Amino acid sequence: MASNLCIERRDSKWEIRDSPAKRQRCEDYGSPPPLCSLAEKEKEKEKEKEKEKEGPRSKVVVYNYNDSDVEDDSDGKHEFTDREYQEYNRQITESDGFDVMSFPRSFACGTTVRLYNFDAIADDLKSFSKLALKEYNEKEYTNLEFVKVVKVNLAGVAGFLYYITFDVRDAAAVDGGTMEFQACVWDGIIHIEVVISRLKSST
């Protein structure tokens, strides 16, 4: 049986090299396949496409720190300064907690924060949204349908308060356009309660 290896003498040393046929086979096969599967690559591509579809409404707005701000502690954060708290409080008051920017270098007890990634609780958020929408439809005699969650803010209050902004469509409308809906749902220790359910004001 013929060997695939060739032995050559170069500079008084014997070296083993691949045969031309073996080298050709390796070149034909190309580089080895990546460690992750094609299915995983496709999932990553789909996630990227979804992020692109989300648009500016889902973008996390970050507070603009400047040189006059206090230095961060060793963990990279500091307690809210008066100026930061005033800005945070203004946003809470004007939006009822639905539109609050992220303060990545600041903290305060009991604040409402933006959820960056809510994939792990996506089913719960959808259920909370549909519950709020059901109550709204019964109260306002409308026929709105859930489309998708746009963004979520969270506060800890004997459980969690979810400030969910999501898209809805009117099942009776011909154009099929979407509207923005806001729901604040308390996922309490004992029960779940809808606190706010409303179409977002255009103003």
C-alpha positions in Angstrom: 0.0 0.0 0.0 1.5 3.3 -1.1 2.1 6.0 1.6 0.6 9.5 1.4 3.8 10.9 2.8 7.0 11.8 1.0 10.4 12.0 2.7 12.9 14.6 1.5 16.3 15.4 2.6 17.0 19.1 3.0 20.1 20.6 4.6 21.2 17.3 6.0 17.8 16.7 7.6 15.1 14.3 6.6 11.7 16.0 6.5 8.2 14.5 6.0 5.9 16.4 3.7 2.5 15.9 2.3 2.2 14.4 -1.1 1.0 16.6 -3.9 -2.3 14.7 -4.0 -2.9 15.2 -0.3 -2.1 18.9 -0.6 -4.6 19.2 -3.5 -7.3 17.5 -1.4 -6.8 19.9 1.5 -6.9 22.9 -0.9 -10.2 21.6 -2.4 -11.8 21.1 1.0 -10.8 24.6 2.1 -10.7 25.7 5.7 -12.4 23.6 8.5 -16.0 24.4 9.3 -16.6 27.0 12.1 -17.4 25.7 15.6 -20.9 27.1 15.6 -23.6 25.4 13.4 -25.2 27.0 10.4 -28.5 27.1 12.4 -26.9 29.2 15.1 -25.5 31.6 12.5 -29.0 31.9 11.0 -30.5 32.7 14.4 -27.9 35.4 14.9 -28.7 36.9 11.5 -32.4 36.8 12.4 -31.7 38.6 15.7 -29.7 41.3 13.9 -32.6 41.8 11.4 -35.1 42.1 14.2 -32.9 44.7 15.9 -32.8 46.7 12.6 -36.6 46.5 12.4 -37.1 47.8 15.9 -36.2 51.3 14.9 -35.6 54.4 16.9 -38.4 53.9 19.4 -36.6 50.8 20.9 -33.2 52.6 21.1 -31.9 53.1 24.7 -31.3 56.8 25.3 -28.3 57.3 27.7 -27.9 60.3 30.1 -25.1 62.7 28.9 -22.6 62.8 31.7 -20.0 65.7 31.6 -16.8 66.7 33.3 -18.6 68.5 36.1 -20.2 65.2 37.3 -18.9 63.5 40.4 -16.4 60.7 40.1 -17.7 57.2 40.0 -17.0 54.7 42.9 -14.8 51.7 42.5 -17.7 49.7 41.0 -18.1 52.4 38.2 -21.3 54.0 39.7 -22.2 56.9 42.0 -25.4 57.9 43.8 -27.7 60.3 41.8 -26.5 63.9 42.0 -29.2 66.6 42.5 -29.0 67.5 38.8 -29.3 63.8 37.7 -32.2 63.2 40.0 -34.0 66.4 38.8 -33.7 65.2 35.2 -34.8 61.6 36.1 -37.8 63.0 38.1 -38.8 65.3 35.2 -38.9 62.3 32.8 -40.9 60.2 35.3 -43.4 63.0 35.8 -43.9 63.8 32.1 -44.2 60.2 30.9 -45.6 58.4 33.9 -42.6 56.2 33.9 -42.8 55.0 30.3 -40.0 57.2 28.8 -37.0 57.3 31.1 -33.4 57.4 29.8 -30.7 55.1 31.1 -28.3 56.4 33.8 -25.5 53.7 33.5 -23.2 55.5 35.9 -25.8 56.4 38.6 -28.1 54.6 41.0 -30.8 55.4 43.5 -33.1 53.2 45.5 -36.5 52.5 44.0 -35.9 54.1 40.6 -37.5 53.0 37.4 -34.9 51.6 35.0 -34.9 50.6 31.3 -34.7 46.9 30.4 -32.1 46.4 27.7 -32.9 42.8 26.9 -36.2 41.3 27.8 -36.1 38.1 25.7 -36.1 35.9 28.8 -39.5 37.4 29.9 -41.0 38.0 26.5 -43.9 35.7 27.1 -44.8 37.3 30.4 -44.6 40.8 28.8 -46.9 39.6 26.0 -49.4 38.3 28.6 -49.3 41.5 30.6 -49.8 43.5 27.4 -52.8 41.5 26.3 -54.3 41.6 29.8 -54.1 45.5 29.8 -55.4 45.6 26.2 -58.4 43.3 27.1 -59.4 45.7 30.0 -59.0 48.7 27.7 -61.1 47.2 24.9 -63.9 46.3 27.4 -63.9 49.8 28.9 -63.6 51.8 25.6 -65.6 49.4 23.4 -62.6 49.0 21.0 -61.2 46.0 19.2 -57.4 46.6 19.4 -55.0 43.7 18.9 -51.5 43.2 20.3 -48.7 43.4 17.7 -45.3 43.6 19.4 -43.5 45.0 22.5 -41.4 48.0 21.7 -39.7 48.9 25.0 -40.0 48.1 28.7 -39.2 50.0 32.0 -39.1 48.3 35.3 -39.5 49.3 39.0 -39.4 47.1 42.1 -42.5 47.6 44.2 -43.5 44.6 46.3 -43.0 42.7 43.1 -42.4 44.5 39.9 -44.1 47.3 38.0 -43.7 46.9 34.2 -44.1 50.0 32.1 -44.7 48.4 28.7 -44.9 50.3 25.4 -46.2 48.1 22.6 -47.8 48.3 19.2 -51.5 47.6 18.6 -53.7 47.5 15.5 -57.4 48.1 15.1 -58.9 44.8 13.9 -61.7 46.7 12.2 -59.4 49.2 10.4 -58.8 48.7 6.6 -55.3 50.2 6.4 -53.9 47.9 9.1 -51.6 50.6 10.5 -50.3 50.3 14.1 -50.6 52.6 17.1 -48.5 52.9 20.2 -50.1 51.6 23.4 -48.9 52.0 27.0 -49.6 49.6 29.9 -48.3 49.7 33.4 -48.8 46.2 35.0 -48.0 45.4 38.6 -46.8 41.8 38.9 -47.3 41.7 42.7 -46.3 39.1 45.2 -50.0 38.0 45.5 -51.7 39.1 42.3 -51.3 40.9 38.9 -53.0 44.2 38.4 -53.3 46.6 35.5 -52.4 50.1 36.7 -52.5 52.0 33.4 -53.8 51.1 30.0 -54.0 53.7 27.3 -53.2 54.7 23.8 -50.1 56.8 23.8 -50.8 60.5 23.2 -49.5 61.9 19.9 -48.5 65.1 21.7 
